[in-house]
């Protein structure tokens, strides 16, 4: 197998950074504040709209998720893989379902976990008090997050996180449960931090690794400027 690593080549279209593009798929750097796909409550431009408009993807059904095989929350930035060839769509869906895509995140949290590294294995379900949230619940779906502290100050810690499963709001809910919410994630109990853009939290998808057509691909991006500023790096 040949290993492809992409770190520096960049192309920006409509403020969306294309990290890599082939005939079958592309990897982009989603900006914070942008939805991955349309919802019934919003008519703003989404990553799905970007794919349809820039790469002429056909609109086939009412799901309106052309090219989208996974998503990032509006307030999260970072790497997403999107499909341009419908013949490989099911393949990527299967890769995500079977946990064969390597996804790593960075997060800055209030406080810090009591151990330098660890695994959070706690099931998640919709919150009974706030349907926009997820919460730890023994009747919920399996959710596993691995973490490691890579830097810290007196009040905050920079974590690298490995998603074993991929539940909605998984990292956000797990870190709230540890009483170390992500900086500026007010939905999950954090304070408003004026060093962070209002429609962002300190959570970034910084690494993706996967195999396509027997070729291994790895993608990694630098942390946003406001991460570095908060951690004085």
C-alpha positions in Angstrom: 0.0 0.0 0.0 1.1 3.6 -0.6 0.7 6.1 2.2 -0.5 9.6 1.3 0.0 12.4 3.9 -1.3 16.0 3.2 -0.4 18.9 5.5 0.4 22.0 3.5 -1.3 22.1 0.1 -4.5 24.2 0.4 -7.2 25.7 -1.8 -9.9 28.0 -0.4 -13.3 28.2 -2.0 -16.0 30.5 -0.4 -13.9 30.5 2.8 -13.9 26.7 2.9 -10.4 25.2 2.8 -9.9 22.1 0.6 -7.2 20.0 2.0 -7.3 17.3 -0.7 -9.4 16.5 -3.7 -9.6 13.4 -5.9 -12.3 12.3 -8.4 -14.0 10.3 -5.7 -13.7 12.3 -2.5 -12.4 15.4 -0.9 -11.2 16.4 2.5 -12.1 19.9 3.7 -11.5 22.1 6.8 -15.0 23.0 7.9 -15.1 26.5 9.5 -16.8 27.0 12.8 -20.3 28.4 12.6 -21.3 26.4 9.6 -23.8 23.5 9.5 -22.7 20.2 7.8 -26.1 19.7 6.2 -29.5 21.5 6.1 -32.0 21.3 8.9 -35.7 22.1 8.9 -35.0 25.1 11.2 -32.4 26.9 9.1 -31.9 28.1 5.6 -28.3 29.1 5.8 -25.5 27.8 3.5 -24.2 24.4 4.6 -21.3 22.1 3.6 -23.9 20.1 1.6 -24.9 23.3 -0.3 -21.2 24.0 -1.0 -20.7 20.5 -2.4 -23.8 20.7 -4.6 -22.9 24.1 -6.0 -19.2 23.7 -6.4 -19.0 20.1 -7.6 -22.4 19.7 -9.3 -23.5 16.9 -7.1 -27.1 15.9 -8.1 -29.9 16.4 -5.6 -31.5 13.0 -5.4 -33.9 12.8 -2.5 -35.4 14.7 0.5 -32.6 13.7 2.9 -30.5 16.5 1.4 -27.2 15.0 2.5 -25.5 14.7 -0.9 -21.8 13.9 -0.3 -22.1 14.0 3.5 -21.0 10.7 5.1 -20.4 12.2 8.6 -20.8 15.6 10.1 -19.3 18.1 12.6 -21.4 20.2 14.9 -21.9 23.8 13.8 -19.6 25.1 16.6 -16.9 22.6 15.8 -14.2 23.2 13.1 -11.9 20.9 11.3 -11.5 18.0 8.9 -14.4 16.3 7.1 -14.3 13.8 4.3 -17.0 14.3 1.6 -17.9 12.0 -1.2 -18.0 13.2 -4.9 -18.6 9.8 -6.5 -21.9 8.1 -5.6 -20.2 4.7 -6.3 -18.1 5.1 -3.2 -20.7 6.6 -0.9 -21.7 3.2 0.6 -18.1 2.3 1.1 -17.5 5.4 3.3 -20.7 4.8 5.1 -19.6 1.3 5.9 -16.1 2.5 7.0 -17.6 4.9 9.5 -20.2 2.3 10.7 -17.5 -0.3 11.3 -15.2 2.2 13.0 -12.5 1.9 10.4 -12.0 5.7 10.0 -9.4 7.1 12.4 -10.7 10.4 13.8 -8.8 12.6 16.3 -9.8 15.8 17.9 -8.2 18.6 19.9 -10.1 20.3 22.7 -9.4 22.9 25.4 -11.3 22.3 28.6 -12.0 24.2 31.8 -10.0 22.5 34.5 -8.4 19.2 33.6 -9.0 15.5 34.0 -7.6 13.8 37.1 -5.4 11.4 35.0 -3.0 12.3 32.1 -4.8 9.9 29.8 -7.7 7.6 29.9 -10.8 6.1 28.3 -14.4 7.3 28.9 -16.7 4.4 28.3 -20.2 5.8 29.1 -23.4 5.4 27.1 -25.2 8.5 25.9 -28.8 9.4 25.3 -30.8 12.5 24.6 -31.1 14.7 27.7 -34.6 14.6 29.3 -34.2 18.2 30.4 -32.8 19.7 27.1 -33.4 17.8 23.8 -30.6 19.6 22.2 -28.1 17.9 24.5 -26.8 14.4 25.1 -26.2 13.0 28.6 -24.7 9.9 30.2 -27.5 7.4 30.6 -27.1 3.6 31.2 -30.0 3.0 28.7 -28.2 5.0 26.0 -26.0 3.9 23.1 -22.4 2.8 23.6 -20.0 5.7 23.5 -16.2 5.5 23.9 -13.7 8.4 23.9 -10.0 8.2 24.6 -8.1 11.3 25.8 -4.7 12.5 26.6 -3.6 15.8 28.2 -0.9 17.4 26.0 -0.6 20.8 27.6 -2.1 22.6 30.6 -2.2 25.9 32.4 -3.5 26.5 35.9 -7.1 26.8 34.7 -7.3 24.9 31.4 -6.0 21.8 29.6 -5.4 21.0 25.9 -6.5 17.5 25.2 -6.1 15.2 22.2 -9.1 12.8 21.8 -9.6 9.7 19.8 -13.2 8.8 18.9 -13.8 5.1 19.1 -17.5 5.6 18.5 -19.1 8.6 16.9 -22.3 9.6 18.8 -23.8 13.0 18.5 -22.1 15.5 20.9 -20.1 12.6 22.2 -16.9 14.5 23.2 -18.9 17.4 24.5 -21.2 15.2 26.7 -18.3 13.1 28.0 -16.2 16.0 29.0 -19.1 17.7 30.7 -19.6 14.5 32.7 -16.0 14.7 33.8 -16.7 18.3 35.0 -14.2 19.6 32.4 -16.5 21.2 29.8 -15.0 22.4 26.5 -14.1 26.1 26.6 -17.0 28.3 25.4 -19.4 25.3 25.2 -22.2 27.0 27.1 -24.7 24.3 26.1 -22.6 21.9 28.1 -21.9 24.0 31.1 -18.9 26.1 30.2 -18.6 29.8 30.7 -18.6 32.3 27.9 -14.9 32.9 26.9 -14.3 36.2 25.0 -11.1 34.8 23.5 -13.2 32.4 21.5 -15.5 33.4 18.6 -19.1 33.5 19.7 -20.3 30.8 17.4 -17.3 28.4 18.1 -16.2 26.2 20.9 -12.6 24.9 21.5 -13.1 21.6 19.7 -11.4 20.8 16.4 -11.3 17.7 14.2 -7.6 17.8 13.4 -6.8 14.3 12.0 -8.4 11.8 9.7 -7.0 8.5 8.5 -8.6 6.0 6.2 -8.1 3.5 3.4 -9.6 3.9 -0.1 -8.9 1.6 -3.1 -6.1 -0.1 -1.0 -4.4 3.2 -0.5 -3.9 4.7 3.0 -4.5 8.4 3.5 -3.7 10.6 6.5 -4.6 14.2 6.9 -3.7 16.6 9.7 -4.1 20.4 10.3 -2.8 22.9 12.7 -4.8 24.2 15.6 -6.7 27.5 15.2 -5.1 30.7 16.3 -7.5 31.1 19.2 -6.5 27.7 20.6 -2.9 28.8 20.7 -3.8 32.2 22.2 -5.7 30.6 25.1 -2.9 28.1 25.8 -0.2 30.7 25.3 1.5 28.5 22.8 
